[in-house]
Amino acid sequence: MVRKSYARPCLLLVAAAVAACQKGPPPRAVAVELPEQVFGGEAARAIVGITDTNGKRATSSADHDFVVDPPDLATVTKKGFVTCEKSGDGKVSVTIQDVTGTAPLSCRMVSDIEIPDVGRVDIGDGPFQPKAIVRDKAGKELSDVKLTFSPQITSAVKAKGLELVPAGVGQTEVVASAGPAKTTFKVEVVRRLQPEALPMDNNKRIDFSLPPGNYELVVNLETPKPIRVTWRTAPYCHYDHRTPKKQHVATCTLQEKGGVVFDNPVFLNHGELEVGHRYVEIREIP
């Protein structure tokens, strides 16, 4: 007598039933998260978030079939790794039990970043964004690339989002990057000062008292004339420019508290005895 075995079909039926139970009800929502911009040569990943029927949200670690629109913009692996094929905008979608989540995809194939040295910026002028030219491999300019800034000396300049913020008098190099593309530029931070203007020589000269530091005095004249500048406590910095000029620039490092005395430009320009900051700029410099 031959006995028939039903063990394998029963096991298959049980496995199918368990799988069906594990699948469960459809999620309440599916979300896809992507970086704001994805650059060529950069490792980026799409993160899938699932909200269940009870409102609990969790990040999925399962494989998913992602759909890119337009299809030639990028490829996405089942694990969510994104590789851009060209510059452009589109979207990435994933569907779980007929519930679809979508995220915008911005691909930028950055090949070259060009930023000239910024030169001087003043602390009082606040945040700024360096002028940048970004190109793809074909040399086409990409006008909306969001660069990341990394100052080497953060006591001089700090990065805040897409801007740089002058933090203190000093010089630093800043690295600008978009994925693997990078460039470096220089920034010099200065501080405009408004020290009390004290009259000297019957208002024909002006005296600024200054603490120790590095300083630059700029005096602007309407017509070329000579000028005398004397740095108190730093005679090695004296500036006696006998050649007539419209703009005179004198610099000095004060090792101790001192100041600067100079011909009053209001008197030189108009013969008036007003004492103040008109026609004068003084800055603390690196």
HUBELMO-V418306 format. One record per backbone hydrogen bond with DSSP energy under -1.0 kcal/mol. CO is the residue of the C=O (numbers start at 0). NH is the residue of the N-H. Records with the same first field share a line. If there is no record, write none. Layout:
# HUBELMO-V418306
CO: NH + NH
This chain:
# HUBELMO-V418306
5: 9
6: 10
7: 11
8: 12
9: 13
10: 14
11: 15
12: 16
13: 17
14: 18
15: 19
16: 20
17: 21
18: 22
19: 23
28: 50
30: 48
32: 46
37: 107
38: 41
43: 81
46: 32
47: 59
48: 30
49: 57
50: 27 + 28
51: 54
55: 51
57: 49
66: 92
68: 90
69: 72
72: 84 + 85
74: 82
76: 79
77: 63
79: 45
80: 76
82: 74
87: 106
89: 104
90: 68
91: 102
92: 66
93: 100
95: 98
98: 95
100: 93
102: 91
104: 89
105: 37
106: 87
107: 39 + 109
111: 134
113: 132
118: 187
120: 189
121: 124
122: 125
127: 163
132: 113
133: 141
134: 110 + 111
135: 138
139: 135
147: 176
149: 174
152: 155 + 156
155: 166 + 167
157: 164
159: 162
162: 159
163: 127
164: 157
169: 188
171: 186
172: 151
173: 184
174: 149
175: 182
176: 147
177: 180
180: 177
182: 175
184: 173
185: 117
186: 171
187: 120
188: 169
189: 122
190: 283
197: 206
199: 204
200: 203
203: 263
204: 199
205: 261
206: 197
207: 259
209: 257
212: 253
213: 284
214: 251
215: 282
216: 249
217: 280
218: 247
224: 244
226: 240
227: 262
228: 238
229: 260
230: 233
231: 258
233: 236
234: 237
238: 228
239: 241
240: 226
244: 224
245: 220
247: 218
249: 216
251: 214
253: 212
257: 209
258: 231
259: 207
260: 229
261: 205
263: 267
264: 268
265: 269 + 271
266: 270
276: 279
278: 219
280: 217
281: 192
282: 215
283: 190
